Amino acid sequence: MGSRTTGNVAEYAPAALAPYIQHTLIETGVTRDRMIAHAEEAVAYGFNAAMVPGSWVPLVADILRGTPVQVASALDFPTVGVTTSAGKAFEGERLAEAGAQQIDIGVQIGWLKSGMYDEFREDIAGVVRATGVPVKVMLELPLLTPIERDTAVELAIEAGAAILKNASSGAVEVANPESVAYLVKRAAGRAAVKASGSIKTYPQAVALLAAGATLLGTSAGTAIVTDSGTEETHSY
């Protein structure tokens, strides 16, 4: 995939990172024209997916139809763990019907910390069953103890999660190789890993991929693949 190796560090040409990037635009007040431009950028650069709010999924799905770029969206986000399990599953099903091909979800951290493991697992499993698309689980690792982290990973995998995420946004954790490596090791091939949280530069992206991430969620995708430094981004 256009990689080259220097010592033990894998380096990738900037443009070769595009298939790993989920081009993200989730913020207040985004206009229709900007959302259209976002979807068109995803195609132009060859990103893995356009990550957009659920309200824009039908529009973006229409634009991306017939292209290799997928439509991704998120549930129970940006404040995670506040949606009922039934509501989360219902909305997930509606988003899949509208064209979402990947869905990121928040988890019930309070339930995990309360020892409500069956409820925590079922909250995730309900979305997996309802949508039939790959579900990515935002684990919010910095909010968990080491034992809670291990438990959350196991429960998410048991629930059918396809991909594990270190955090929902940079407000929780700036994506780092240590968290990625932990998830990769703990998942042991049972789920992939997506890095998320203030990924803004090409070197940062390379380090996360070298640690084992297979997807990067960022609003700085164009800056990364052109190695043009940082651009105005949000924390997702």
C-alpha positions, 0 to 999 in steps of 0.5 A: 500500500505504498509503504516503506520501512526505515528501521523498525518504523513503517512509513507511508507516503501521505496519499497512501493513508487515505484508505485508512481515514474516516473523513469526519464532519460532526459539528453544530450548524453544518450547512447542506453545501458544506456536507456535499463538499465533505462527501465529494472530498471523501471521493476525491481523496479516496478516504475509507468513509465519510463520517457524518451525523445521522441527519445527513446520512440520506444526503451523503449516501446518495452522493457516495452511491456507486463509489468505494467510499462508505457512509459512516455515522454515530449513535449516543454521541458526543455525550456517550451513555445517555441514550436508552438501549431500545432507542439506540437500536431503533435509531441504528436500524433507521440509519442503516436503512438510510444508507449508513454502512458503518456505525460508531456507538457510545457505551454505558460506562456507568453500567460497566462501573456498576457491574451491570455486565449483561446490560452493558453487553446487550446495549451493544448487541442490540445495535449489532442485531438491529443494523447488520452493519459493522459496529464500532464501539467507543470504549473511553479508555481513560475513564476506566480502570485497568480491570474495567478496560479488559472487561469492556473489551471482552464484553464488546467483542462478545456483543459482536463489535467489529471494531474497538475505539480508544475514545469518542473524541479528543476531549476524552483522549488524544489518540496515541500508540499506547492505547491502540497497541493495548486494544490490538493486543487485548482483541487478539484478532477478534476485532479491529481497532480504530484510533480516534481523538485529535488526529491532526498530522501525518506523523501522528497518523503513521504512528497510530497505524504502526501501532496496529490501528486499521482506521483513523477517525479525523476531521483533518484528513485532507491535511494528513494525506497532503502532509500540509500540517494541521488544519482547523479541526474538531476533536472527533 
